[in-house]
Amino acid sequence: MKFNTFIIVIIVILCGSQVKTNATTDQKNNIDKANLIPAPDSKADGTLSKVWVPDNGDGTYKNPILNADYSDPDAIRVGDDYYLVSSSFQCAPGLPILHSKDLVNWSIINYAFIQQRPLDVFDKPQSGKGAWAPSIRFYQGEYYIFYPDPDYGIYVVKTHDIFGKWDDPILILPGKGLIDPCPLWDNDGKAYLVHGFAGSRAGIKNIIAVCKMSTDGTKILDEDAIVYDGHDKHETVEGPKFYKRKDYYYIMLPAGGVPTGYQLILRSKNIYGPYEEKVVLAQGNTLINGPHQGAWVETQTGESWFLHFQDKGAYGRVVHLEPVKWINDWPVIGNDPDGDGKGEPVLMFKKPNVGKTWPIATPASSDEFNESKLGLQWQWNANFKSWWAFPIPEKGVLRMYTVAAPENFTNLADVPNLLLQKFTAEEFTATTKVTFHTSANTKSGEQFGLVVMGLDYATVFLKKVNDKLFISQAECLNATKKGHEKENETIESQSNTVFFRVKVSKGAICNFSYSLSGHTFTPIGKPFSATPGGWIGAKVGMFCLRPDFTNDPGFADVDWFRIDK
């Protein structure tokens, strides 16, 4: 089996590569070096998702192309390569970066930052806070990601090597409630930044501002100019993306709210307006609610495409790909059966023409822990420490040490060392094998568990009580509001090696089970309805916990973690 060769704990510059000037050539070289594009026999070697593959293998694709919570997506093309970035909120590492050759088949390649700033704030879980909707751009040999933290302002992070280390984030526009930034470098080299406002922090929303920016993207040069006020016609406008096409400036932005909204386009021949407006994408007669907030991309062959999200509750905000036609300098997105210029999402369509056919790929989900680096699908619930979990390749395990519960601990929502990944389909099974070695210094309280985490959570776990091991299933409602965990069933375990499983069915209904053999699984506890987290979908993963500090903790050796049907 071929495994992900990137590390969450420390993302290194691959193969000794230096700062690049020829972006297109270097990206190809880096992809080849990292072997990021699966081989043609990837279906056989198990690197593909077993629960969702959007490429139908016959020249068509099905939506969503990313059936996971890559919310607020933005994307660009550089040469023959496509890159996508999405929100990450409190999770670390943050701002996941994905790569594709054809806009359908995607792989996770990197993160824009390892630890989230301010470090002392995000060392603790901050539900719903952190890195909101980002934008990604490439200008004069550098990649830029602009992202907002609604409590601190707008940051920029840059690199010459998108596969390598990114520079430290720079706070370029401080202020509460400043969100959803996107840059534009005009034909004359002048740079601008568009952004929105979060009413929860700024006390105002539904307006869009533009300001001048230094060419290197590190300084704001003047005050905001309000270029659009949506209060007369729309419930909420936010998430603007800035483009120039022919003689028009375009601000593409969602309106109407996350689960119920639509895609609005503003255009003007003056960067400061006045802007005309038109709704170009809505739910129509489909089941795809709230299609909006995303990115316009042109292929090498001149085709236009639009990526956007759909809010699916506990499953998060999944990503769809829509064809685009330009009529009278307005984009028509998706299928337009009545010809009124307002499209609706497609469920299946011919793949983009990028000049050739590329192998099928999907973001990583399962992890065998046979490599020295943790798969890039994993994120922590807060800033992390390197010793919390690390692969030991010679043993083929991920070693997770028990971490002391934080002060004023109530439940797992308070715990930073939750190692989690996104739901990857409406229906899937997550199974892990673990051997738990508790500490001689702790008589009771050490735990290792499999968890489904959101505003509510449920878990099946091993716990040490009076030097014995027990298997328990528990749930916690209103976890982020200090709800208390309730155990539904507990049995004594006859072994410190256990297989834990959660089966997620349609409607995000989760059923937990365990096994001592790995063959027959015994249900435990009761069904749990997964819930989204703070602006994110539910996640599934593991934790390793102890009640208080000790000079040498116990540990869990996780043999593997597999996502299957």
C-alpha positions as CSV (number, residue, x, y, z in Angstrom):
1,M,0.0,0.0,0.0
2,K,1.2,3.5,-0.8
3,F,1.0,6.0,2.0
4,N,1.1,9.8,2.5
5,T,4.6,11.1,2.8
6,F,3.9,14.3,4.6
7,I,4.0,15.1,8.3
8,I,1.5,17.1,10.3
9,V,3.9,17.7,13.2
10,I,6.6,19.3,11.0
11,I,6.0,20.1,7.3
12,V,9.4,20.2,5.6
13,I,10.6,21.5,2.3
14,L,10.6,18.5,0.0
15,C,13.8,17.0,-1.5
16,G,16.0,20.0,-0.5
17,S,14.1,22.2,-3.0
18,Q,15.1,25.9,-3.0
19,V,13.1,29.0,-3.5
20,K,11.7,28.8,-7.0
21,T,11.3,31.3,-9.8
22,N,9.8,29.1,-12.5
23,A,6.6,28.1,-10.8
24,T,5.1,25.8,-13.4
25,T,8.2,23.7,-13.9
26,D,9.0,23.5,-10.3
27,Q,5.5,22.5,-9.3
28,K,5.7,19.6,-11.8
29,N,9.0,18.6,-10.4
30,N,7.8,18.8,-6.8
31,I,4.7,16.7,-7.6
32,D,6.9,14.0,-9.3
33,K,9.3,14.0,-6.3
34,A,6.6,13.7,-3.7
35,N,4.7,11.1,-5.8
36,L,1.5,13.0,-5.0
37,I,-0.4,11.9,-8.1
38,P,-1.5,8.3,-7.7
39,A,-0.2,5.7,-10.1
40,P,-2.7,4.3,-12.6
41,D,-3.2,1.2,-10.4
42,S,-4.1,3.3,-7.4
43,K,-7.5,1.6,-7.1
44,A,-5.7,-1.7,-6.5
45,D,-3.1,-0.4,-4.0
46,G,-5.8,1.1,-1.8
47,T,-4.8,4.8,-1.9
48,L,-8.3,5.8,-3.2
49,S,-11.2,6.5,-0.9
50,K,-13.4,3.4,-0.4
51,V,-16.4,5.6,0.3
52,W,-16.4,8.4,-2.3
53,V,-14.7,8.9,-5.6
54,P,-16.1,11.7,-7.8
55,D,-14.4,10.7,-11.0
56,N,-16.7,8.2,-12.7
57,G,-13.9,6.9,-14.9
58,D,-15.8,7.5,-18.1
59,G,-14.9,11.2,-18.7
60,T,-17.6,12.4,-16.4
61,Y,-17.7,13.4,-12.7
62,K,-20.3,13.5,-10.0
63,N,-20.8,16.2,-7.3
64,P,-19.6,16.8,-4.7
65,I,-16.0,16.6,-6.0
66,L,-14.9,16.9,-2.3
67,N,-17.4,15.1,-0.1
68,A,-15.9,16.5,3.0
69,D,-15.9,19.8,5.0
70,Y,-13.6,22.0,2.9
71,S,-15.6,25.0,3.6
72,D,-15.3,28.4,2.0
73,P,-13.1,27.1,-0.9
74,D,-11.0,29.3,-3.0
75,A,-8.9,28.0,-6.0
76,I,-6.4,29.0,-8.6
77,R,-4.6,27.6,-11.6
78,V,-0.9,28.0,-12.0
79,G,0.3,26.5,-15.3
80,D,-1.1,23.0,-15.4
81,D,-1.8,22.8,-11.7
82,Y,-4.8,23.7,-9.6
83,Y,-4.7,24.5,-5.9
84,L,-7.5,24.9,-3.4
85,V,-7.5,26.3,0.1
86,S,-10.3,26.2,2.7
87,S,-11.2,27.4,6.1
88,S,-9.9,25.6,9.2
89,F,-11.2,27.6,12.1
90,Q,-9.5,26.5,15.4
91,C,-7.9,23.4,14.0
92,A,-4.1,23.0,13.6
93,P,-2.3,22.8,11.4
94,G,-4.4,25.3,9.6
95,L,-5.6,26.2,6.1
96,P,-5.4,22.9,4.2
97,I,-4.0,23.1,0.7
98,L,-5.1,20.6,-2.0
99,H,-3.7,20.0,-5.4
100,S,-5.4,18.7,-8.6
101,K,-4.6,18.4,-12.3
102,D,-8.2,18.4,-13.6
103,L,-10.4,20.1,-10.9
104,V,-12.0,16.7,-10.1
105,N,-9.3,14.6,-8.5
106,W,-7.7,16.2,-5.5
107,S,-5.0,15.4,-2.9
108,I,-4.0,17.1,0.3
109,I,-0.5,18.5,-0.1
110,N,0.2,21.0,2.7
111,Y,-1.0,23.5,5.3
112,A,-0.4,27.3,5.3
113,F,0.6,27.3,8.9
114,I,1.5,24.8,11.6
115,Q,0.5,26.6,14.8
116,Q,-2.3,29.2,14.9
117,R,-1.6,32.8,16.2
118,P,-1.8,34.2,18.7
119,L,-0.1,31.1,20.0
120,D,-1.2,31.5,23.7
121,V,-4.9,31.9,22.6
122,F,-5.0,28.9,20.3
123,D,-3.1,26.6,22.6
124,K,-6.7,26.0,24.0
125,P,-9.7,24.9,21.8
126,Q,-11.5,27.9,20.4
127,S,-14.7,26.6,18.9
128,G,-15.8,28.5,15.8
129,K,-12.9,31.0,16.0
130,G,-9.6,31.1,14.2
131,A,-9.0,31.0,10.4
132,W,-12.1,31.8,8.5
133,A,-12.7,32.0,4.7
134,P,-9.3,32.4,2.9
135,S,-8.3,33.3,-0.6
136,I,-5.3,32.0,-2.6
137,R,-3.5,33.8,-5.4
138,F,-0.2,33.5,-7.3
139,Y,1.6,36.7,-8.3
140,Q,5.2,37.2,-9.6
141,G,6.5,33.9,-8.5
142,E,4.9,33.8,-5.0
143,Y,1.8,32.1,-3.6
144,Y,-0.4,34.2,-1.3
145,I,-3.1,33.2,1.1
146,F,-5.1,35.9,2.8
147,Y,-7.2,34.8,5.7
148,P,-9.2,36.5,8.4
149,D,-9.4,35.9,12.1
150,P,-12.6,37.7,13.0
151,D,-11.3,38.6,16.5
152,Y,-7.9,40.0,15.3
153,G,-8.1,41.0,11.7
154,I,-6.7,40.0,8.2
155,Y,-3.5,38.0,7.8
156,V,-1.4,37.2,4.8
157,V,1.0,34.2,4.5
158,K,3.3,33.7,1.5
159,T,5.7,31.2,0.0
160,H,7.7,30.5,-3.2
161,D,7.1,26.8,-2.8
162,I,3.5,25.7,-2.2
163,F,4.7,22.2,-1.2
164,G,7.2,23.6,1.3
165,K,7.3,25.8,4.3
166,W,5.2,29.0,4.3
167,D,6.3,32.3,5.9
168,D,5.0,33.3,9.2
169,P,1.6,35.0,9.0
170,I,1.6,38.8,8.9
171,L,-1.4,40.8,10.4
172,I,-1.9,43.4,7.7
173,L,-5.3,44.8,8.7
174,P,-6.0,44.7,12.4
175,G,-9.6,45.0,13.5
176,K,-12.5,43.0,15.0
177,G,-15.0,41.7,12.5
178,L,-12.9,42.0,9.3
179,I,-13.5,38.8,7.3
180,D,-13.3,37.2,3.9
181,P,-10.3,39.0,2.3
182,C,-9.4,38.6,-1.4
183,P,-6.6,40.4,-3.3
184,L,-6.5,41.7,-6.8
185,W,-3.4,42.8,-8.8
186,D,-4.6,45.1,-11.6
187,N,-3.1,45.3,-15.0
188,D,-1.0,48.3,-14.0
189,G,0.5,46.4,-11.0
190,K,-1.5,48.2,-8.4
191,A,-2.9,45.9,-5.7
192,Y,-6.2,46.0,-3.9
193,L,-8.0,44.0,-1.2
194,V,-11.7,43.4,-0.9
195,H,-13.3,42.1,2.4
196,G,-16.5,41.8,4.3
197,F,-17.6,42.3,7.9
198,A,-18.8,39.9,10.6
199,G,-21.8,41.4,12.4
200,S,-21.0,39.4,15.5
201,R,-17.8,41.3,16.0
202,A,-18.0,44.5,13.9
203,G,-21.6,45.4,14.7
204,I,-22.3,45.7,11.0
205,K,-22.6,43.1,8.1
206,N,-23.9,43.0,4.6
207,I,-21.4,45.5,3.2
208,I,-18.3,45.1,1.1
209,A,-15.1,47.2,1.3
210,V,-12.1,47.7,-1.0
211,C,-8.7,49.2,0.0
212,K,-5.3,49.7,-1.6
213,M,-2.5,47.4,-0.8
214,S,1.2,47.3,-1.3
215,T,2.3,45.2,-4.3
216,D,4.0,42.6,-2.0
217,G,0.7,42.2,-0.1
218,T,2.1,43.0,3.3
219,K,0.7,46.5,3.9
220,I,-2.6,48.3,3.6
221,L,-2.1,51.7,2.1
222,D,-5.4,53.6,2.7
223,E,-8.8,53.4,4.4
224,D,-11.6,51.2,3.4
225,A,-14.0,52.4,0.7
226,I,-17.5,50.8,0.9
227,V,-18.3,49.7,-2.6
228,Y,-21.5,47.7,-2.0
229,D,-24.3,47.7,0.5
230,G,-26.6,44.7,0.3
231,H,-29.2,45.8,2.9
232,D,-31.7,46.9,0.3
233,K,-31.9,43.6,-1.5
234,H,-30.2,40.8,0.4
235,E,-30.1,39.2,3.8
236,T,-26.4,38.7,3.9
237,V,-23.5,39.4,1.5
238,E,-20.1,38.1,2.4
239,G,-17.2,36.0,1.1
240,P,-16.2,38.2,-1.8
241,K,-13.8,37.0,-4.4
242,F,-12.1,39.7,-6.6
243,Y,-11.4,39.2,-10.4
244,K,-10.8,41.2,-13.5
245,R,-12.0,40.0,-16.9
246,K,-11.8,42.0,-20.0
247,D,-12.9,45.6,-19.0
248,Y,-14.9,44.5,-15.9
249,Y,-14.0,44.1,-12.3
250,Y,-16.0,41.3,-10.7
251,I,-16.8,40.7,-7.1
252,M,-18.3,37.2,-6.8
253,L,-19.9,36.8,-3.5
254,P,-22.6,34.7,-1.7
255,A,-25.8,36.2,-0.4
256,G,-28.8,35.0,1.6
257,G,-27.1,33.0,4.3
258,V,-25.1,29.8,4.5
259,P,-27.6,27.0,4.2
260,T,-30.2,28.8,2.1
261,G,-28.4,31.4,0.0
262,Y,-27.3,31.9,-3.6
263,Q,-24.4,33.2,-5.7
264,L,-24.4,36.9,-6.5
265,I,-22.1,38.7,-9.0
266,L,-21.2,42.3,-8.9
267,R,-19.5,44.0,-11.9
268,S,-18.2,47.4,-12.7
269,K,-15.7,49.1,-15.1
270,N,-14.4,51.1,-12.1
271,I,-12.8,49.2,-9.2
272,Y,-14.8,51.4,-6.7
273,G,-18.1,51.0,-8.5
274,P,-20.9,51.6,-8.9
275,Y,-21.5,47.9,-9.3
276,E,-24.3,46.2,-11.2
277,E,-25.5,43.0,-9.7
278,K,-27.0,39.7,-10.8
279,V,-27.9,36.4,-9.2
280,V,-26.2,33.7,-11.3
281,L,-26.6,30.4,-9.2
282,A,-29.3,29.2,-6.9
283,Q,-30.8,25.9,-5.7
284,G,-33.5,25.8,-8.4
285,N,-35.1,22.4,-8.8
286,T,-32.2,20.6,-7.2
287,L,-31.5,19.3,-3.7
288,I,-28.3,21.3,-3.5
289,N,-29.2,23.9,-0.9
290,G,-27.4,27.2,-0.6
291,P,-25.0,26.9,-3.5
292,H,-22.5,29.8,-3.0
293,Q,-19.1,31.1,-1.9
294,G,-16.4,29.7,-4.0
295,A,-13.9,30.4,-6.8
296,W,-14.0,31.0,-10.6
297,V,-11.2,29.2,-12.4
298,E,-10.2,29.1,-16.1
299,T,-8.6,26.0,-17.6
300,Q,-5.6,25.9,-20.0
301,T,-8.1,25.3,-22.8
302,G,-10.2,28.4,-22.0
303,E,-13.1,26.8,-20.2
304,S,-14.6,28.4,-17.1
305,W,-15.5,26.5,-13.9
306,F,-16.9,27.5,-10.5
307,L,-16.2,25.7,-7.2
308,H,-18.6,26.3,-4.3
309,F,-19.8,24.7,-1.1
310,Q,-23.0,23.2,0.1
311,D,-23.8,23.1,3.8
312,K,-24.8,19.6,4.8
313,G,-25.1,20.0,8.6
314,A,-23.1,17.4,10.5
315,Y,-21.2,16.5,7.3
316,G,-19.9,20.1,6.9
317,R,-19.6,22.1,3.8
318,V,-18.9,19.9,0.8
319,V,-17.5,21.2,-2.5
320,H,-19.2,21.1,-5.9
321,L,-17.8,21.9,-9.3
322,E,-20.0,23.7,-11.9
323,P,-19.5,24.6,-15.6
324,V,-19.6,28.3,-16.4
325,K,-20.6,30.0,-19.6
326,W,-20.1,33.8,-20.2
327,I,-23.1,35.5,-21.8
328,N,-22.9,39.3,-22.3
329,D,-20.0,39.4,-19.8
330,W,-22.1,37.7,-17.1
331,P,-21.2,34.2,-15.9
332,V,-24.0,31.6,-16.1
333,I,-23.1,28.9,-13.6
334,G,-24.3,25.3,-13.7
335,N,-27.4,24.2,-15.6
336,D,-29.7,27.0,-16.9
337,P,-32.8,25.1,-18.2
338,D,-35.0,28.2,-18.7
339,G,-32.3,30.4,-20.1
340,D,-32.8,33.3,-17.6
341,G,-29.1,33.5,-16.7
342,K,-29.6,32.0,-13.3
343,G,-28.2,28.5,-13.2
344,E,-28.7,25.6,-10.8
345,P,-26.1,23.0,-9.7
346,V,-25.3,19.9,-11.8
347,L,-25.2,16.5,-10.2
348,M,-23.1,15.0,-13.0
349,F,-21.2,16.5,-15.9
350,K,-18.4,16.1,-18.4
351,K,-15.0,16.6,-16.8
352,P,-13.1,19.8,-17.5
353,N,-10.9,19.8,-20.6
354,V,-7.4,20.3,-19.3
355,G,-5.6,18.9,-22.4
356,K,-5.2,15.3,-21.2
357,T,-6.6,12.7,-18.8
358,W,-5.1,12.3,-15.4
359,P,-5.2,9.4,-12.9
360,I,-8.0,9.3,-10.3
361,A,-7.1,10.6,-6.9
362,T,-8.9,11.4,-3.6
363,P,-7.8,13.1,-0.3
364,A,-6.2,10.8,2.2
365,S,-8.4,9.3,4.9
366,S,-7.1,5.9,6.2
367,D,-3.6,5.8,7.8
368,E,-1.5,2.6,8.4
369,F,1.1,4.6,10.4
370,N,3.9,2.7,8.6
371,E,5.7,5.9,7.5
372,S,7.6,8.4,9.6
373,K,5.0,11.1,8.9
374,L,1.4,11.4,9.9
375,G,-1.1,11.7,7.1
376,L,-2.2,15.2,6.1
377,Q,-5.9,14.4,6.8
378,W,-5.2,14.8,10.5
379,Q,-5.7,18.0,12.5
380,W,-5.6,18.7,16.2
381,N,-8.4,20.5,18.1
382,A,-5.9,23.3,19.0
383,N,-2.2,24.1,18.7
384,F,-0.3,20.9,19.5
385,K,3.0,19.6,20.9
386,S,5.2,17.2,18.9
387,W,5.2,14.5,21.6
388,W,1.4,14.1,21.8
389,A,1.5,11.6,18.8
390,F,4.1,10.5,16.4
391,P,4.5,7.5,14.1
392,I,7.1,4.8,14.9
393,P,7.7,3.3,11.5
394,E,9.8,0.3,12.7
395,K,6.8,-0.7,14.9
396,G,4.2,0.4,12.3
397,V,2.2,2.3,15.0
398,L,1.2,5.8,15.9
399,R,2.2,6.3,19.5
400,M,-0.2,8.6,21.4
401,Y,0.8,9.6,24.9
402,T,-1.8,10.4,27.5
403,V,-2.0,14.1,28.0
404,A,-3.1,15.7,31.3
405,A,-6.7,17.1,31.2
406,P,-6.6,21.0,31.1
407,E,-7.5,23.1,34.1
408,N,-11.3,23.4,34.6
409,F,-11.8,20.3,32.5
410,T,-15.4,19.5,31.8
411,N,-15.5,17.3,28.7
412,L,-13.6,16.6,25.5
413,A,-14.4,20.0,24.0
414,D,-11.9,21.4,26.5
415,V,-9.1,19.0,25.2
416,P,-6.6,20.3,22.7
417,N,-5.1,16.8,21.9
418,L,-8.0,15.4,19.9
419,L,-6.6,14.1,16.7
420,L,-9.4,14.4,14.1
421,Q,-10.2,14.2,10.5
422,K,-13.3,15.1,8.4
423,F,-16.3,13.0,7.6
424,T,-15.7,11.8,4.0
425,A,-19.1,10.6,2.9
426,E,-22.7,10.3,4.0
427,E,-22.0,6.6,5.0
428,F,-18.7,5.2,6.1
429,T,-17.1,3.1,8.8
430,A,-14.1,4.2,10.9
431,T,-12.2,1.4,12.6
432,T,-8.9,1.5,14.6
433,K,-6.8,-1.1,16.4
434,V,-5.0,0.0,19.6
435,T,-2.8,-1.5,22.3
436,F,-3.1,0.6,25.5
437,H,-0.1,0.7,27.9
438,T,-1.1,2.6,31.0
439,S,1.3,4.3,33.4
440,A,2.3,2.7,36.7
441,N,2.1,6.2,38.1
442,T,-1.6,6.4,37.6
443,K,-4.1,4.0,39.3
444,S,-7.2,5.4,37.6
445,G,-8.2,7.8,34.9
446,E,-6.1,7.2,31.8
447,Q,-8.1,6.8,28.6
448,F,-7.8,6.1,24.9
449,G,-10.8,6.6,22.7
450,L,-12.4,6.8,19.3
451,V,-14.6,9.9,19.1
452,V,-17.1,11.6,16.8
453,M,-16.7,15.3,17.7
454,G,-19.0,18.2,17.2
455,L,-21.0,20.6,19.4
456,D,-22.2,17.3,20.8
457,Y,-19.9,14.2,20.8
458,A,-19.9,10.5,21.4
459,T,-17.1,8.1,22.1
460,V,-16.1,4.5,22.8
461,F,-13.0,4.3,24.9
462,L,-10.7,2.2,27.1
463,K,-10.2,3.6,30.6
464,K,-8.2,2.5,33.6
465,V,-10.0,2.2,36.9
466,N,-8.3,0.8,40.0
467,D,-5.6,-0.9,37.8
468,K,-8.3,-2.6,35.6
469,L,-9.3,-1.8,32.1
470,F,-12.9,-1.1,31.0
471,I,-14.5,-0.4,27.7
472,S,-17.2,2.4,27.8
473,Q,-19.4,4.2,25.4
474,A,-20.4,7.7,26.3
475,E,-22.0,10.9,24.9
476,C,-22.0,14.5,25.8
477,L,-24.6,17.1,24.7
478,N,-23.8,20.8,24.4
479,A,-20.2,20.0,24.9
480,T,-18.9,23.5,24.0
481,K,-21.3,24.9,26.6
482,K,-19.9,22.8,29.4
483,G,-22.3,19.9,29.1
484,H,-21.4,16.8,31.1
485,E,-20.4,13.4,29.6
486,K,-22.8,10.5,30.3
487,E,-21.7,6.9,30.1
488,N,-24.3,4.7,28.4
489,E,-22.6,1.3,28.9
490,T,-19.4,-0.1,30.5
491,I,-17.8,-3.5,30.5
492,E,-14.5,-4.8,31.8
493,S,-12.0,-5.5,29.1
494,Q,-10.1,-8.8,29.0
495,S,-7.3,-7.3,26.9
496,N,-5.3,-4.1,26.5
497,T,-5.5,-4.6,22.7
498,V,-8.9,-3.5,21.3
499,F,-10.5,-2.7,18.0
500,F,-12.9,0.2,18.1
501,R,-15.4,1.0,15.4
502,V,-18.0,3.6,14.5
503,K,-20.4,3.1,11.7
504,V,-21.9,6.4,10.3
505,S,-25.2,6.0,8.4
506,K,-27.3,8.5,6.4
507,G,-28.4,11.3,8.6
508,A,-25.1,11.2,10.5
509,I,-26.4,8.4,12.8
510,C,-23.4,6.8,14.6
511,N,-23.3,3.3,16.1
512,F,-20.3,2.3,18.1
513,S,-18.8,-1.2,18.6
514,Y,-15.7,-3.0,19.8
515,S,-13.9,-6.2,19.3
516,L,-11.0,-8.1,20.9
517,S,-10.3,-10.2,17.8
518,G,-10.9,-7.8,15.0
519,H,-13.4,-10.2,13.4
520,T,-16.6,-10.0,15.4
521,F,-17.7,-6.6,16.6
522,T,-20.1,-6.2,19.6
523,P,-22.4,-3.1,19.7
524,I,-22.0,-0.9,22.8
525,G,-24.0,2.0,24.1
526,K,-26.7,3.6,22.0
527,P,-27.0,5.4,18.6
528,F,-25.7,9.0,18.4
529,S,-26.8,11.7,16.0
530,A,-23.6,13.6,15.0
531,T,-23.8,17.4,15.1
532,P,-21.6,20.0,13.4
533,G,-19.0,21.8,15.4
534,G,-18.3,25.6,15.5
535,W,-18.7,26.4,11.8
536,I,-17.3,23.0,10.9
537,G,-18.7,19.6,10.2
538,A,-18.5,16.7,12.7
539,K,-15.1,15.0,12.8
540,V,-13.9,11.5,13.7
541,G,-10.7,10.6,15.4
542,M,-8.8,9.7,18.5
543,F,-7.8,11.0,21.9
544,C,-5.4,9.9,24.7
545,L,-6.1,11.5,28.1
546,R,-5.1,11.3,31.8
547,P,-6.6,13.1,34.7
548,D,-3.6,15.1,35.9
549,F,0.1,15.7,35.5
550,T,2.6,12.9,36.0
551,N,6.3,12.7,35.1
552,D,5.9,9.8,32.7
553,P,2.5,9.0,31.2
554,G,1.0,5.9,29.6
555,F,0.6,5.6,25.9
556,A,-1.5,4.0,23.2
557,D,0.1,2.3,20.2
558,V,-2.4,2.7,17.3
559,D,-1.8,0.1,14.7
560,W,-4.0,1.6,12.0
561,F,-7.0,3.8,11.4
562,R,-9.2,2.9,8.4
563,I,-12.1,4.5,6.6
564,D,-14.2,1.9,4.8
565,K,-17.8,1.3,3.7
